[in-house]
Amino acid sequence: MTVIGIIGAGEVGSQIARAAIASGYDVVIANSRGPETLQDLVDELGPSARAAIAADAAAAGEVAVVAVPLKVVNDMPARELAGKIVLDTNNYMVWRDGHIPVIDSGAKTVHELRQEQLPHSKVVKAFTHIQAPRITTAGKAAGTPGRLALSASSDFPEAVELVTRLYDQFGFDTVDNSPLSESWRSGPGQPAWIAHEHQTRADLVAHLARAQRPIVR
Ligand SMILES: NC(=O)c1ccc[n+]([C@@H]2O[C@H](COP(=O)([O-])OP(=O)(O)OC[C@H]3O[C@@H](n4cnc5c(N)ncnc54)[C@H](OP(=O)(O)O)[C@@H]3O)[C@@H](O)[C@H]2O)c1
């Protein structure tokens, strides 16, 4: 894997682009307003990056990142993402996204909805309980005492394996919190989300186990 397509060039997408390039990948990055609005970011990222429209970023990536809030009606390029592992960084935020009843009732997780919207992709929840700037600053070499851990959730083991390799390259340990139906355990407000600045693998395992499913009425 050498090229990562990144849809979303905000706080998370741009930080994943920086970390990916530092780890030797090429990135093709997109936002909603068009590639011409990403010139400053691409200039900063250097020759390993180019900007594109979302469909082209999805098509160019051997793997894709969706660093965009989920919409009830799919706004991601499902056809170009088909057959690919798709890292989804989305967190469900009612203040931003409005109420989504199937999530509020606990019937589905937000990442199960993303998987439904991208039925021919392998969705994996990743990079959701770390503040974006820390993606490039909080990583440590494997084996360093206190190395932070991040969770990954997917219905596809190969997607978790890929995220585990990427996390390791970026400086983080992994806890597998699969399948997607369990991904609420690392969601906003949960212990794993609150403790994001200082949790090792053992801490994260304990925090995921302590999670309590919120029912929003
Ligand atoms: N910020 C954090 O620390 C953090 C940490 C973990 C997870 N998250 C989650 O990760 C997701 C992204 O967060 P963020 O903070 O990076 O958001 P952000 O800074 O607001 O950036 C969102 C990006 O998505 C793009 N976008 C929106 N709709 C699009 C579409 N239909 N096609 C292509 N691009 C589209 C936006 O492009 P335009 O600007 O051109 O509209 C923008 O580049 C959110 O769900 C957030 O909850 C955030």
Ligand as a Chemical Component Dictionary entry (heavy atoms), coordinates in Angstrom:
data_LIG
# 
_chem_comp.id                   LIG 
_chem_comp.type                 NON-POLYMER 
_chem_comp.pdbx_formal_charge   0 
_chem_comp.three_letter_code    LIG 
# 
loop_
_chem_comp_atom.comp_id 
_chem_comp_atom.atom_id 
_chem_comp_atom.alt_atom_id 
_chem_comp_atom.type_symbol 
_chem_comp_atom.charge 
_chem_comp_atom.model_Cartn_x 
_chem_comp_atom.model_Cartn_y 
_chem_comp_atom.model_Cartn_z 
_chem_comp_atom.pdbx_ordinal 
LIG N1  N1  N 0  -11.164 17.342 15.233 1  
LIG C1  C1  C 0  -10.798 16.303 15.989 2  
LIG O1  O1  O 0  -9.933  16.417 16.883 3  
LIG C2  C2  C 0  -11.441 14.957 15.735 4  
LIG C3  C3  C 0  -10.859 13.843 16.326 5  
LIG C4  C4  C 0  -11.373 12.574 16.064 6  
LIG C5  C5  C 0  -12.470 12.440 15.216 7  
LIG N2  N2  N 1  -13.045 13.544 14.661 8  
LIG C6  C6  C 0  -14.195 13.340 13.735 9  
LIG O2  O2  O 0  -13.663 13.243 12.412 10 
LIG C7  C7  C 0  -14.561 13.867 11.476 11 
LIG C8  C8  C 0  -13.832 15.037 10.808 12 
LIG O3  O3  O 0  -13.530 15.979 11.815 13 
LIG P1  P1  P 0  -12.672 17.284 11.540 14 
LIG O4  O4  O 0  -12.472 17.918 12.854 15 
LIG O5  O5  O -1 -11.500 16.974 10.662 16 
LIG O6  O6  O 0  -13.732 18.151 10.702 17 
LIG P2  P2  P 0  -13.459 19.500 9.915  18 
LIG O7  O7  O 0  -12.220 20.139 10.383 19 
LIG O8  O8  O 0  -14.751 20.256 9.957  20 
LIG O9  O9  O 0  -13.218 18.992 8.418  21 
LIG C9  C9  C 0  -14.212 18.319 7.702  22 
LIG C10 C10 C 0  -13.705 18.145 6.286  23 
LIG O10 O10 O 0  -14.646 17.350 5.565  24 
LIG C11 C11 C 0  -14.855 17.955 4.279  25 
LIG N3  N3  N 0  -16.133 17.515 3.746  26 
LIG C12 C12 C 0  -17.352 17.647 4.308  27 
LIG N4  N4  N 0  -18.285 17.084 3.498  28 
LIG C13 C13 C 0  -17.620 16.609 2.423  29 
LIG C14 C14 C 0  -18.013 15.939 1.235  30 
LIG N5  N5  N 0  -19.291 15.637 1.004  31 
LIG N6  N6  N 0  -17.047 15.603 0.335  32 
LIG C15 C15 C 0  -15.754 15.904 0.558  33 
LIG N7  N7  N 0  -15.315 16.531 1.662  34 
LIG C16 C16 C 0  -16.242 16.884 2.577  35 
LIG C17 C17 C 0  -14.766 19.436 4.564  36 
LIG O11 O11 O 0  -14.541 20.141 3.373  37 
LIG P3  P3  P 0  -14.949 21.697 3.251  38 
LIG O12 O12 O 0  -14.212 22.423 4.337  39 
LIG O13 O13 O 0  -14.509 22.074 1.872  40 
LIG O14 O14 O 0  -16.440 21.747 3.429  41 
LIG C18 C18 C 0  -13.547 19.452 5.509  42 
LIG O15 O15 O 0  -12.352 19.414 4.765  43 
LIG C19 C19 C 0  -15.757 14.332 12.301 44 
LIG O16 O16 O 0  -16.761 13.360 12.263 45 
LIG C20 C20 C 0  -15.206 14.464 13.710 46 
LIG O17 O17 O 0  -16.202 14.287 14.684 47 
LIG C21 C21 C 0  -12.549 14.793 14.897 48 
# 
loop_
_chem_comp_bond.comp_id 
_chem_comp_bond.atom_id_1 
_chem_comp_bond.atom_id_2 
_chem_comp_bond.value_order 
_chem_comp_bond.pdbx_ordinal 
LIG N1  C1  SING 1  
LIG C1  O1  DOUB 2  
LIG C1  C2  SING 3  
LIG C2  C3  SING 4  
LIG C2  C21 DOUB 5  
LIG C3  C4  DOUB 6  
LIG C4  C5  SING 7  
LIG C5  N2  DOUB 8  
LIG N2  C6  SING 9  
LIG N2  C21 SING 10 
LIG C6  O2  SING 11 
LIG C6  C20 SING 12 
LIG O2  C7  SING 13 
LIG C7  C8  SING 14 
LIG C7  C19 SING 15 
LIG C8  O3  SING 16 
LIG O3  P1  SING 17 
LIG P1  O4  DOUB 18 
LIG P1  O5  SING 19 
LIG P1  O6  SING 20 
LIG O6  P2  SING 21 
LIG P2  O7  DOUB 22 
LIG P2  O8  SING 23 
LIG P2  O9  SING 24 
LIG O9  C9  SING 25 
LIG C9  C10 SING 26 
LIG C10 O10 SING 27 
LIG C10 C18 SING 28 
LIG O10 C11 SING 29 
LIG C11 N3  SING 30 
LIG C11 C17 SING 31 
LIG N3  C12 SING 32 
LIG N3  C16 SING 33 
LIG C12 N4  DOUB 34 
LIG N4  C13 SING 35 
LIG C13 C14 SING 36 
LIG C13 C16 DOUB 37 
LIG C14 N5  SING 38 
LIG C14 N6  DOUB 39 
LIG N6  C15 SING 40 
LIG C15 N7  DOUB 41 
LIG N7  C16 SING 42 
LIG C17 O11 SING 43 
LIG C17 C18 SING 44 
LIG O11 P3  SING 45 
LIG P3  O12 DOUB 46 
LIG P3  O13 SING 47 
LIG P3  O14 SING 48 
LIG C18 O15 SING 49 
LIG C19 O16 SING 50 
LIG C19 C20 SING 51 
LIG C20 O17 SING 52 
# 
